[in-house]
Amino acid sequence: MLNYKVDPKMIIYANTVKQVSHLKLAAEKGIQKVTFDCAAELEKIKKHHPTAEVVLRIRFDAATSTLSLGEKYGCNPVTEAPKLINLCKDMNMNLIGISFHVGTAATDCTVFEKALDAVGNLFDYAETINMRLKFIDIGGGFIGSDMKLFDKISESINSAIERNFQSNDIEFIAEPGRYFVDTAFSLAAQVILKRQSEDGKMFYFLNESYYMSFLIMLQINMKLEFSTIKLSKTLREATKKLSTIWGCTCSSLDKIIADIEMPEIDIGDWIVFHNMGAYTMSATTNFNGFCNKNLFMLNIE
């Protein structure tokens, strides 16, 4: 962000677990906003970045999401958060607000209202010990391919903000990375081998891999949406066959989709996977010697 000439005041170091050298660099570069969720991290910040504007992260998990973050990050908003607010006061740390993240690709609309209600209670508690909070980070994980769901989530967020926060000087931010890039890319992979097993199941091998574009999506059980492009003139029956789609590495764990009913295709045909934007390119590996792919525009009609 600094290389892009972003004002350090606009940057928040949102990882609640920070290496000491990274904290020192943040202090050196004037990055003031940093998060924490436990006493040990707060003490580390006090030692290496004492002028930081700290943000307390609480745990609030959605009932339905593809990846819950609360098991790793965030303190209990009822039993732990008030103690940490008091600790900030005792240590003379500049606590400016509260953050939370309900989980990746959450479909639970009401969780944002509940989380913001909890944040409102913590704001009120801070007032009782003469600490005025003014910053809220509502996290991310918003699905970018379902606008009706996003509208419902937005209504819940706005309703909770209206109910809990009357002041106009409270700053709200979000982390809508997934929302922006969910639908940014489609992935076209070619069938490089087709094989039929003795029991009639079709095996298709692609010039792609679990360890490349699918690593994150399959680890967190994201639904894969795909279509096929037939280049051959061979006509196939309309009936679907039980099929498994394999990746190109030598690993037997390199299975992209198992036991799915799909029309029969041929070597040289393509499978196009849709909505492959979030965390696919960033998590790809060169495992087994296969290189990262190139990006290009493809007009599919």
C-alpha positions in Angstrom: 0.0 0.0 0.0 2.9 2.4 0.7 4.3 1.6 -2.7 1.0 2.8 -4.2 1.4 6.1 -2.3 -1.5 5.4 0.1 -1.6 7.7 3.1 -0.4 5.7 6.1 -3.4 7.1 8.1 -5.7 5.3 5.7 -4.1 1.9 6.3 -5.2 -0.6 9.0 -2.9 -3.4 10.0 -5.8 -5.8 10.5 -4.0 -9.1 11.3 -4.4 -9.5 15.0 -1.1 -11.5 15.2 1.9 -9.4 14.2 5.6 -10.1 14.0 7.7 -7.7 16.0 9.7 -6.5 13.0 6.4 -5.8 11.2 5.1 -3.7 14.1 8.3 -1.7 14.2 8.0 -1.0 10.4 4.4 0.1 10.9 5.5 2.5 13.6 8.4 3.8 11.4 6.1 4.3 8.4 3.3 6.1 10.4 0.7 3.3 10.2 -1.2 3.9 13.3 -4.3 1.6 13.2 -3.5 -2.0 14.4 -5.8 -4.7 15.7 -5.5 -7.1 18.7 -7.6 -9.7 20.4 -5.7 -10.6 23.5 -3.5 -9.1 26.3 -0.3 -10.6 24.9 -0.7 -8.9 21.6 -1.6 -5.6 23.3 1.5 -5.8 25.4 3.6 -6.4 22.2 2.0 -3.4 20.6 2.7 -1.3 23.7 6.4 -2.2 23.6 7.1 -1.8 19.9 4.4 0.7 18.7 3.2 2.6 21.9 1.5 5.4 19.9 -0.7 3.0 17.9 -4.4 3.5 17.6 -5.6 0.0 18.6 -8.7 -1.8 17.5 -10.1 -4.7 19.5 -11.3 -7.6 17.5 -14.3 -9.6 18.9 -15.5 -13.0 17.8 -18.9 -13.2 16.1 -19.4 -16.2 13.8 -22.1 -16.5 11.2 -24.4 -19.6 11.5 -23.6 -20.3 7.9 -20.3 -19.5 6.1 -17.7 -21.5 4.1 -14.9 -20.6 6.5 -15.3 -19.5 10.1 -12.5 -17.2 11.4 -13.6 -17.1 15.0 -11.8 -20.3 16.0 -8.5 -18.5 15.3 -9.2 -14.8 15.8 -11.4 -12.6 18.0 -12.2 -12.4 21.7 -15.5 -13.2 23.4 -17.5 -9.9 23.3 -19.1 -10.5 26.7 -16.5 -12.2 28.9 -13.2 -11.0 27.5 -13.7 -7.7 25.6 -14.6 -5.5 28.7 -11.5 -6.8 30.4 -9.3 -5.9 27.4 -10.9 -2.4 27.2 -10.0 -1.9 30.8 -6.5 -3.1 30.1 -6.1 -0.5 27.4 -7.0 2.2 29.9 -4.6 0.8 32.5 -1.8 0.6 29.9 -2.6 4.1 28.5 -3.2 2.6 25.0 -5.2 4.6 22.5 -8.2 2.2 21.9 -10.2 3.7 19.1 -12.7 1.0 18.2 -13.9 -2.5 17.6 -13.7 -4.9 14.7 -15.2 -8.3 13.8 -15.4 -10.7 10.8 -18.4 -13.0 10.6 -16.7 -15.5 8.2 -16.0 -16.0 4.6 -19.0 -16.1 2.2 -21.5 -15.8 5.0 -25.2 -16.2 4.1 -26.5 -15.4 7.6 -28.0 -11.9 7.4 -28.9 -11.5 11.0 -25.3 -12.0 12.4 -24.3 -8.5 11.4 -27.1 -7.1 13.5 -26.1 -9.2 16.5 -22.5 -8.3 16.1 -23.2 -4.6 15.8 -25.5 -4.8 18.9 -22.5 -6.3 20.7 -20.2 -3.5 19.5 -22.8 -1.0 20.6 -22.8 -2.5 24.1 -18.9 -2.3 24.2 -19.1 1.4 23.1 -21.4 2.1 25.9 -19.2 0.2 28.4 -16.2 2.1 27.3 -18.1 5.4 28.0 -18.6 4.3 31.6 -14.8 4.3 32.1 -14.3 7.6 30.2 -13.1 6.0 26.9 -14.9 7.2 23.8 -14.7 4.8 20.8 -15.1 6.1 17.3 -14.1 3.4 14.8 -15.8 0.2 13.6 -14.5 -2.4 11.1 -17.4 -4.8 10.1 -15.0 -7.2 8.3 -15.7 -8.8 4.9 -16.6 -12.1 3.3 -19.5 -10.7 1.4 -20.5 -12.8 -1.6 -20.2 -10.9 -4.8 -22.3 -13.2 -7.0 -25.6 -12.9 -5.1 -26.8 -9.3 -5.1 -30.2 -10.2 -3.4 -28.3 -11.6 -0.5 -26.0 -8.6 -0.4 -29.0 -6.3 -0.3 -30.4 -8.2 2.7 -27.1 -8.1 4.5 -26.8 -4.3 3.8 -30.3 -3.8 5.2 -29.3 -5.7 8.4 -26.1 -3.6 8.8 -27.8 -0.3 8.2 -30.6 -1.2 10.6 -28.1 -2.1 13.4 -26.1 1.1 12.8 -29.2 3.2 13.0 -30.3 1.5 16.3 -26.9 1.5 18.0 -24.9 4.5 16.9 -26.4 7.9 16.9 -23.2 9.9 16.6 -22.2 11.2 13.2 -18.5 11.1 13.9 -18.1 7.3 14.1 -16.0 5.9 11.2 -17.2 2.6 9.7 -15.0 0.6 7.3 -15.4 -2.9 5.8 -13.1 -5.4 4.0 -15.1 -6.3 0.8 -12.3 -8.1 -1.0 -14.3 -11.2 -1.9 -17.3 -9.0 -2.9 -15.2 -7.2 -5.6 -13.5 -10.2 -7.1 -15.8 -13.2 -6.7 -17.0 -12.8 -10.3 -13.9 -11.2 -11.7 -12.5 -14.4 -13.5 -13.6 -17.5 -15.3 -11.1 -20.3 -15.6 -10.9 -22.3 -18.8 -9.1 -25.7 -18.5 -8.6 -28.1 -21.3 -9.3 -31.9 -21.2 -5.9 -33.5 -21.8 -7.0 -37.1 -21.2 -10.3 -39.0 -21.1 -10.6 -42.5 -19.7 -13.5 -44.8 -18.8 -13.2 -47.1 -15.9 -14.5 -50.7 -15.8 -17.7 -49.7 -14.0 -18.5 -47.1 -16.7 -17.4 -44.0 -14.8 -15.7 -41.3 -16.9 -12.3 -39.8 -15.8 -11.3 -36.4 -17.2 -7.8 -35.0 -16.6 -7.3 -31.3 -17.0 -4.3 -29.0 -17.6 -5.2 -27.5 -14.2 -4.8 -28.8 -10.7 -6.2 -28.8 -7.1 -2.8 -27.3 -6.1 -3.2 -24.4 -8.6 -6.5 -22.5 -9.0 -8.6 -24.8 -6.8 -6.5 -25.0 -3.7 -8.5 -22.6 -1.6 -11.9 -23.2 -3.1 -11.8 -27.0 -2.4 -10.3 -26.5 1.1 -13.2 -24.4 2.2 -15.8 -26.4 0.2 -16.8 -23.6 -2.1 -19.3 -24.7 -4.7 -17.8 -25.0 -8.2 -19.9 -23.8 -11.1 -18.8 -24.9 -14.6 -19.9 -25.3 -18.2 -18.3 -27.3 -21.0 -17.2 -26.2 -24.5 -17.2 -29.0 -27.1 -14.8 -28.4 -30.0 -15.2 -31.8 -31.6 -18.1 -32.5 -34.0 -18.8 -35.8 -32.4 -22.4 -35.9 -31.2 -23.0 -37.4 -27.8 -26.1 -38.7 -26.2 -28.0 -36.2 -24.0 -27.7 -38.6 -21.0 -25.2 -37.7 -18.4 -22.5 -40.0 -17.1 -21.0 -40.3 -13.6 -17.7 -38.5 -13.9 -14.6 -37.4 -11.9 -12.4 -34.5 -12.9 -8.8 -34.9 -12.0 -5.9 -32.4 -12.0 -2.6 -32.7 -13.9 -0.1 -33.4 -11.1 1.1 -36.8 -10.0 -0.7 -36.6 -6.7 -3.6 -38.9 -6.2 -5.1 -36.2 -4.0 -5.3 -33.9 -7.0 -9.1 -34.4 -7.5 -11.1 -31.4 -8.5 -14.6 -32.8 -8.6 -15.6 -36.3 -7.7 -18.7 -38.3 -8.9 -20.7 -35.7 -10.7 -23.3 -36.3 -13.4 -22.2 -34.5 -16.6 -22.5 -34.8 -20.4 -19.6 -36.8 -22.0 -16.9 -34.6 -23.5 -13.6 -35.4 -25.4 -9.9 -34.7 -25.3 -9.3 -31.2 -26.5 -12.7 -29.9 -25.2 -12.8 -27.3 -22.4 -14.4 -26.9 -19.0 -15.0 -23.3 -17.9 -15.3 -22.7 -14.2 -17.2 -19.6 -13.3 -16.7 -17.1 -10.4 -13.1 -18.0 -9.8 -11.9 -14.6 -8.5 -11.5 -14.8 -4.8 -8.3 -16.4 -3.4 -7.6 -18.5 -6.4 -4.7 -16.7 -8.2 -3.2 -15.6 -4.9 -3.1 -19.1 -3.4 -1.9 -21.0 -6.5 1.3 -23.1 -6.3 4.0 -24.5 -8.6 3.7 -27.9 -7.0 5.1 -30.8 -9.1 6.7 -28.4 -11.6 3.5 -27.0 -13.1 3.7 -23.2 -13.6 1.1 -20.6 -12.8 -1.3 -19.8 -15.6 -1.4 -16.7 -17.8 -4.4 -14.3 -17.8 -6.1 -13.4 -21.0 -9.5 -12.2 -22.1 -11.9 -14.8 -23.6 -15.2 -13.9 -25.2 -17.5 -16.9 -24.7 -20.9 -16.5 -26.5 
